[in-house]
Amino acid sequence: MLWWLRIHSPVAAATLGCAILATACSPYPYQCEDYAECEGNSCPGECVPLPPVDFSGPSLLWVGNAADAPGCPARASRKVYEGHADLDSSNQCPPCECTQPACVLPSGLTASSAACSGSGTTKPFDVPAGWDGSCASPTTILSGQLGSVTIDPVTIPGCEPVQRVPLDFSGTWGQFAFACTGEAIPGACGDPGLACLPTSEPPPAGFQQCLVYAREGDPTCPDEYPEKRVLYGGLEDTRSCTACECTETAPSTCVASMSAYQGDNCTTPLFENYPVGTGNTQCLDTMPLPLRSIKASWITNEPGACAASGSVPTGEAKPVERRTFCCLPPHG
């Protein structure tokens, strides 16, 4: 029966409309007669144009440095959007570097109680790390049982990529943005093309009153909200760098001279000035005498050279989830 009265009786419709508004506006301290549908209507805040087709809002938009971002103001306490602007899509790959070749003396030798062709008790004689060839004494000694010694080869480390710092694109976005909204008071402006905001105060410092375009694409902003701000909600980032490669550009020539002694201070030689190159270990048969010290020197110490290549940029960074905001100029 009430719906019939609303359709067919202007007086009943007005009375029912006020009742509905009074119920709808119960959170606000305003009486029904303050609204557009009733005599003596007024907006206690500010009347702003309703958004055109394909736009929503208005909302308060803040754009700036993420570290300086405030919270939503009390008048628009609900955050409805977060995004970014000012994308740095550059891809700067660090230059490749390679370790250069170096001639390294043998890492020691192994003493055996048997001849090179046999199988006997063995004990290693490892030289100190970074050994420069000066006289060194073993930690264990084979005395009276020495049948052979096996000498480690010269090594040529280098021509390997230097470990790079992982790429970090955390500073990709220059600006952070968010939008906040509050509750408009419906029907209080006496004009169906306007909406009543609870306050006429300007937006807080750093905020702009904006509409957001609800579709994809690049819209023309309404005359009432002329400033366009394009923001993005995400990033498709495939940036990387190709692997570093190291290529020998000049060969290395490294030959050492090895000597072994019965005395602790490289006296009374077992053998002296035995040439040792790269490749496999070398075994020497010896007399059954103690091994107490060794030393070495270089016959030829000519490390080669190595060139770096690679670390070429690949991929790209593309912003996605575009949102266009159309804003009133900043207050003041």
Protein Blocks (a to p, Z undefined) as FASTA:
>chain_A
ZZmmmmmmmklmmmmmmmmmmmmmmmpccdfklpmkbghiacfbbcdddddehiacdddd
ddddfklpccddfklmccfbdcdehiafbdcddddddddddddddfbdcddfbdfklccd
dddddddehiahiacddfbdcehiafbdcddddddeejiacddddddfklmpmbdcdddd
ddddehilopakbccdfbfcdcdehiacddddfbecjddddfklmbccdddfbdcdfbdc
dddddddfbdcdddddddddfbfnopaifbghiacdehidddddddddddfbdcdddfbd
cddddddeejiaedjdddehiacddddddeZZ
